[in-house]
Amino acid sequence: MTSFSQAAVVLAQQGGEDVVGTGEALAFWVLGPLALAGALGMVFVRNAVHSALWLVLTMLSLGVLYMVQSAPFLGFTQIIVYTGAVMMLFLFVLMMAGRDSADSMVEVLRGQRLLAALFGMGFAALLVGALARSLVNVQAQAPPDPYDPAAGGGAGGLGRLIFTDFLFAFELTAALLIVAALAGIVLAYRDKREGQKRSQRDLVEARFRGDYKRRSPYPGPGVFATGNSVATPALLPDGSIAPESLSELIESTNTARLIAEHDRVLGSQAEHDDARALLAEESDESEQEGERK
Amino acid sequence: MTPTYYLLLSALLFAIGAVGVLVRRNAIVVFMCIELMLNSVNLSLVTFARINGELDGQVMAFFVMVVAAAEVVVGLAIIMAIFRSRRSASVDDTNLLKY
């Protein structure tokens, strides 16, 4: 606490004229609550895409707050880099990966949410209390004149600082960006050779090696039969019905209902092709079984 | 109004971001909460630059932005790689080392 109050004294002594005007206060009281609302919305909305949009609101508000605080370059960088590039990247990945995975309400660790809320409130109270008690009576100094090259303000002054005092850090940044780009490529690269298309020969060999349940394709409906409707089962060479070709949907519906639907569509005068003409007596038995169930 | 209010706003945003990291289960949302914390620190850096009438704080905020951009690239690529192998972006499903 002593260091905080010392800092306050130093800051208070440095404070010259008060350059926080009414316009800035107005901007702060409009944009500050907006930024807070965006942050709260991001944490408490369950849908991940909505979270991203709330965060965009916060970042835009912060960008404008930078501009208000005589940091126009950072303000525009914030809007272009953060809301333009970073958040679009987030949305891109969300659409690919996490779109449909709304957060589950099940707590994996018992009491985690409550503890996290308590921690958050305590942390916020501590930070706000310390700042509010120590940094009283702080005055903003007039920023360096952005239009005067000698004063070194504005984007030009920022550039001069980056290329003189912070040159080494800036060059390290270049290395960092190159490594990050490489890492992105390496991590996101998927070897295409794994999913190479198999030729017909490979497929046949795999079939006869026993990788599939059946060597031949499944018989389609109506093969060797009187019609090509799904309701007509395929026949095996000996004239018996191929069980794999029976349509589950039609087999589970009883004949009377199929005929009734047929009549409803075509009128009762139409002659029906019996859907199960080939099944003969068997179909009646299965129908009775179905009714018994 | 004094510039201290900006610092209070930044403290609140940082706390909200920290709570989000602890509470949310979707890895991408957790990552967005980290971005929020970085942004709040940027706001405090810009405010300190303002209070001192110098540009050093703005340079720091600029570097934070660069590092955050690089971090987003790597982090999202890792999340994509995990999603590809586990078909999930939830931090609870990444438990291969647990048992």
Interface residues (C-beta under 8 A of the other chain):
Chain A: L11 Q14 G15 G16 V20 E24 A25 F28 G32 A35 L36 A39 L40 M42 V43 A48 S51 A52 L55 T58 M59 L62 L65 Y66 Q69 S70 A71 F73 L74 T77 Q78 V81 Y82 A85 V86 L89 F90 V93 L94 M96 A97 G98 S101 D103 S104 V108 Q112 R113 A116 A117 F119 G120 M121 F123 A124 L127 V128 L131 A132 L135 V136 N137 V138 Q139 A140 Q141 A142 P143 P144 G152 G153 G157 L158 L161 I162 D165 F166 A169 T173 L176 L177 V179 A180 A181 A183 G184 V186 L187 A188 R190
Chain B: M1 T2 P3 T4 Y5 Y6 L7 L8 L9 A11 L12 L13 F14 A15 I16 G17 A18 V19 G20 L22 V23 R24 R25 N26 A27 I28 V29 F31 M32 C33 E35 L36 N39 N42 L43 V46 T47 A49 R50 I51 N52 G53 E54 L55 D56 Q58 V59 A61 F62 F63 M65 V66 V67 A68 A69 A70 E71 V72 V73 V74 L76 A77 I78 I79 M80 A81 F83 R84 S88 A89 S90 D92
